[in-house]
Amino acid sequence: MDWLKSRRFQYLASLLAIWMLMLVALRAIFYFGFSEVGDIVHPSFGTLAQVLYVGVKFDLRLSLLVLVPVALASLLPWNITNSVLARRLTHIYLALAVFLCLMFYILDFGHYAYLGIRMNSTILRFFDDIVISATMAWQSYPVIWINLAWVFGTVIFFLSMKRSALLLTKPETGMQKKHKVVGVVVIFAFFFFGIFGRLGSTMPLRWNDAFFTGNPSIAALGINPVLNFTDSFKYRFASKYDEATVRDYYPSIAEYLGVEEPDSVTLNYTRRNAADNQDATIRLDKQPNIIMVMLESLGASRLGVYGHPLKPSPNLDQIANEGWFFPNFYVPVSGTARTVFASLTGLPDVSTVRTASRNQMITEQHSVVNAFVDYPKYYFIGGAAGWANMSAVLRTNIKGLNLYEEGSYDSPDADVWGISDLDLFKESNAVLKTLPKDKPFYAYIQTAGNHRPFTIPSENDGFETIHVPEEELRKFGYKNNEQFNAVRLLDFNIGRFMEMAKSAGYFENTIFAFYGDHNNRITTTPHMKPFYEALDLDGLHVPFMFYAPGLIGQRRVEAAASLVDVLPTLADFAGVPFDNTTMGRSLNQPIDEDRAVYTQTSSKTSPIIGAVTKDFMLRMNFDSTDIKLHDLNSDTPRVDVTSQDPEKAESLSRIARGIYETTKWMFHHNKHLPQDK
């Protein structure tokens, strides 16, 4: 332990203590001076302690990030222990760091007092007209006293850090090389894990960890404003929308959605669905259970019901043939995080920076899930719910959610994605079968096994892999036997889950909704229509079925349908009244065979957007250039047929562009309704 006597170690430890003291003091100021906790919101002591613990971990991360340059510079031959210049440069750096950090906190306190939100990159909009913003601040706050406090705080904490430099003037202690190596390794490990923020998890500490209650006022106590600003900075352009363009497309989108009371002034998109909806195709005598099952990486081309000659999916094929099957079903944008977001919020994830779930500025969204007022609500995922910051979306927007994730189960992890899908279904069933039979429930089960590394667990209830010549597999879309058997295993597990549900007694009164979130890598798909590959729809075209033979019967719907339509349809089936403010439309009503749904075949900064029906697809750039209409039934689907039907091309182009622009606006205006709170 001789390395503990190192001057550089003691200096770094002293700086860390000062930074943590400063940040914890600032957190205390926020808690007592600005937070609603204790005034309007009254969490339990355990909840308060947990969110403050998360906040302190963020403070530790910021402190260590600030000290990384100091630590690295101390390893150089010319460093703070032997160079006056190096010491002065370090002092200048630390003084500037404290000055800027306190500035961020002062802006954060004012931002929260004004808007009730911890500071993020949207604060930059106030610099668009700096004179007005500065005048407002001068007239609203004691600017002189605030600036004096800012300077005073900078001086106090800088002098404390400067005084720590006296540790560097102590006589050098002789130390063996091996002790120095041990010291460097220990310090490196402390920095690494302190910045990572977690032990025993592959997920680093993220802002969604502060949202474990779903209450933004409580979450605010766990946020660090400096890190919050930098985390949100990458989304500063992704969050922008053009309201003038939204208004231009309002008539088209209001008609598309079926808005009963269109209002282009207020941009009203609300549709009210009554409990006794007279237009409903299916009306049930009592409210059913609802179970949504996300089928990881399962595209339409994988299933026998779509004509795959190897027939890897007998259980899902049976469900399609006995339930409501939508052969022309599309997810708006490919990617698991994007599809889960769309399935719960009813909004296509049109974000051009990573995913909408990662953008904390649009976390709050109204969800039709909350229309199931008297339903206990469950979400089951085999791994960590913090991936893509999804836990914040779930907890913030689903009232009273019971979230089961890694650490909630007795089953062992199968691979990086957590417990196996079969164990996930067993664990979910163990919870659901204990619920009262006279009270309906809502559950969402997110599978993950049909994904690399395509793990086949040893305990799999008798499932056996088969070997197919690779040449045969590649001829029909599969790259190898691992991929093929992963689909077979997913289908097998669905069959087992249906058996569990029947045995547990809730199958008869449950409507299941099965959907693929996207397709994974394919080779060729000769059993599919030519458009499937030619128009980049292979990643968006997925299987979808409503399944409840005793409740809704069997039906094949050829009209195009979208993932955003699922929740409104389930609420319609259940006969619960709801306000729909999203892009989804119920499929439990007379369906226009020519209905169109939104697609986005690129999620980069210049996406290709489109609208697809069962017979046509309109594709264009996001700015309405390079518009092309394609015939999906043609042997040459790439050919532009706009000249043959210019009216359809115009109509679909307005739908595509209108949904794209309106969704960006909705990200910021699809706020919680009273039943969401």
Disulfide bonds with the S-S distance in Angstrom:
none
